[in-house]
Amino acid sequence: MVPAPLAAELTAELPHCHTIGIGAGNGTAGQVLGLNDMLGRNLGKMPKFVHNCMQDAGSVRGAMVAYVAAVIAQTFPDDALHAW
């Protein structure tokens, strides 16, 4: 639960340390999202950082491709929607 501005600041200050975000915003060096979360398979309320890639994909492979493309394009995570 690292706030997005702090995660971005740490990433900028530590260029040789790869920061990985799980709900820490788009300013980290990389992103992690659990497969069940990515596929929208959750037993309860979806955490804020989750993005259901399966809803528009049509296949597990399509969801994975969409996730990778969104991270590369920096459209996921959207700090306003998915970050602390």
C-alpha positions as CSV (number, residue, x, y, z in Angstrom):
1,M,0.0,0.0,0.0
2,V,2.7,2.5,-1.1
3,P,1.1,5.7,-2.4
4,A,1.7,6.3,-6.1
5,P,3.6,9.6,-5.6
6,L,6.0,8.0,-3.1
7,A,6.6,4.9,-5.4
8,A,7.4,7.2,-8.3
9,E,9.8,9.2,-6.1
10,L,11.6,6.1,-4.8
11,T,11.9,4.8,-8.4
12,A,13.5,8.0,-9.5
13,E,15.8,8.2,-6.5
14,L,16.9,4.6,-6.8
15,P,17.8,4.1,-10.5
16,H,19.7,0.8,-9.9
17,C,16.9,-0.7,-7.8
18,H,14.0,-2.1,-9.8
19,T,10.8,-1.2,-8.1
20,I,7.8,-3.4,-8.7
21,G,4.3,-2.1,-8.1
22,I,1.2,-3.9,-6.9
23,G,-1.2,-0.9,-6.6
24,A,1.7,1.5,-6.2
25,G,0.9,3.4,-9.5
26,N,2.5,3.8,-12.9
27,G,5.7,5.3,-11.6
28,T,7.4,2.0,-10.7
29,A,9.8,0.1,-12.9
30,G,7.5,-2.8,-13.3
31,Q,4.0,-4.1,-12.5
32,V,2.6,-7.3,-11.0
33,L,-1.0,-8.5,-11.1
34,G,-2.0,-11.9,-10.0
35,L,-3.4,-14.2,-12.7
36,N,-6.8,-14.7,-11.0
37,D,-7.2,-10.9,-10.6
38,M,-6.2,-10.4,-14.3
39,L,-8.9,-12.9,-15.3
40,G,-11.5,-11.4,-13.0
41,R,-11.7,-14.6,-10.9
42,N,-12.2,-13.3,-7.4
43,L,-14.3,-14.6,-4.6
44,G,-15.1,-11.2,-3.1
45,K,-14.7,-7.5,-3.7
46,M,-12.0,-6.7,-6.3
47,P,-9.1,-4.8,-4.8
48,K,-8.5,-1.3,-6.1
49,F,-5.4,-2.2,-8.0
50,V,-7.1,-5.0,-10.0
51,H,-7.7,-4.7,-13.7
52,N,-9.9,-7.4,-15.2
53,C,-8.2,-8.0,-18.6
54,M,-10.5,-10.9,-19.4
55,Q,-13.7,-8.9,-19.7
56,D,-12.7,-7.6,-23.2
57,A,-10.3,-10.4,-24.2
58,G,-12.3,-13.5,-25.1
59,S,-9.4,-15.9,-24.1
60,V,-6.8,-16.3,-21.3
61,R,-4.1,-15.7,-23.9
62,G,-5.9,-12.5,-25.1
63,A,-6.2,-11.3,-21.5
64,M,-2.4,-11.8,-21.0
65,V,-1.6,-10.0,-24.2
66,A,-3.9,-7.1,-23.3
67,Y,-2.2,-6.8,-19.8
68,V,1.3,-6.7,-21.3
69,A,0.3,-4.2,-23.9
70,A,-1.4,-2.0,-21.3
71,V,1.7,-2.0,-19.0
72,I,4.0,-1.2,-22.0
73,A,1.7,1.6,-23.2
74,Q,1.5,2.8,-19.5
75,T,-2.3,2.8,-19.7
76,F,-2.3,0.3,-16.7
77,P,-2.2,1.1,-14.0
78,D,-4.1,4.3,-14.2
79,D,-3.0,6.1,-11.0
80,A,-6.5,7.7,-10.6
81,L,-8.2,4.3,-10.7
82,H,-5.7,1.6,-9.5
83,A,-3.2,3.2,-7.2
84,W,-3.2,4.0,-3.4
